Amino acid sequence: MNDTPHLPPALATGVGSLPGTDAREAAKAATGSFEDFPHLPELPARGPGADMIGRTAGLLVELYARVEPSGWRIGDRPGRDTRRARSWLGEDLDALEEFTQGYEGLLKVQAVGPWTLAAALELKNGEAALSDPGACRDLAASLAEGLRQHLEEVRRRVPGARLVLQLDEPSLTAVLRGQVRTASGYRTHRAVDRQTVEATLRDVVGVHDGGPVVVHSCAPDVPFALLRRVGVAGISFDFSLLTERDDEVIGEAVEGGTRLFAGVVPGTDAPLSDPAGSVMGVRTLWRRLGLRPGLLPEAVTVTPACGLAGASPGYARSAYAHCVRAARSLADNPE
């Protein structure tokens, strides 16, 4: 799409979550590792409200959620769980602001997208909001307004940054295929019409007016073509889950200017090969598609395969450094 906001070349960044509970340590790691493309870290180990669903629920406007034994449930008023989620986000923003004094460049913030949120948040009857089209609309509208306010707050704190909004949508494929289980676990919710999914995503993407939006999913079968139609500037995915049947949509995405956030570094502790070896698969894909090697650094950003919340702190730091070295290898030797 020609009117999609452009995402300038950026060699490497993180997905979002990190291990541990110290906001300053996390901000230091994210800003120190990725000097050209840091991100706002998430620390789910702190507990409910720091997890991806609770954190995004804390951003909602005029909708609130609380923790139940079965998960997050929409309630009538802000309670302890909402206050905790907002407090932790405030801590994270304070730490980010401290480590980005005078920073000018790309900065990524993450939130759960409307469809993964609808699949995870429960209504009062215990079923997912996904079961009620009206609830899905209300949730998306509330999320859009909350994201608009969140982006304004980050701009105020880091005025020199060019913000990139990442929407985490690991449940998107399951929503499209009718694979999200009901509360009983015996059935699944009906597939949501693709046009409805697209229209809702387009509305939420549109809140970052003039700014680039990336959609992340570490699930199999990411709907690349649908996301491109929505107008995202980049698609973030677990590279190991690609199959050759994805070749055509990947080629079209690259030629259409969509940046690929290739998750090539494992998200949990694993032996790390040499940096060039980590991006060997990307080079192989490029050759298979017949794409120009010189396009690689413009078209690919190297990331971990998913968030690093389940990794050890030492591995998380190594994984970030490895992403940077692997990206440099790709840029220096695209052949």
BELGICOR-V997660 format. One record per helix or strand of 3 or more residues. SS is the DSSP state (2 for helix, 1 for strand). FROM is the first residue (numbers start at 1). TO is the last residue. If there is no record, write none. Layout:
<<SS,FROM,TO> <SS,FROM,TO>>
//
This chain:
<<2,23,33> <1,37,39> <2,44,46> <2,52,57> <1,64,68> <1,71,75> <2,80,99> <1,105,112> <2,114,120> <2,129,131> <2,133,157> <1,161,168> <2,172,177> <2,194,205> <1,213,217> <2,224,230> <1,234,238> <2,239,241> <2,244,255> <1,259,265> <2,275,278> <2,280,289> <2,293,299> <1,300,304> <2,313,332>>
//
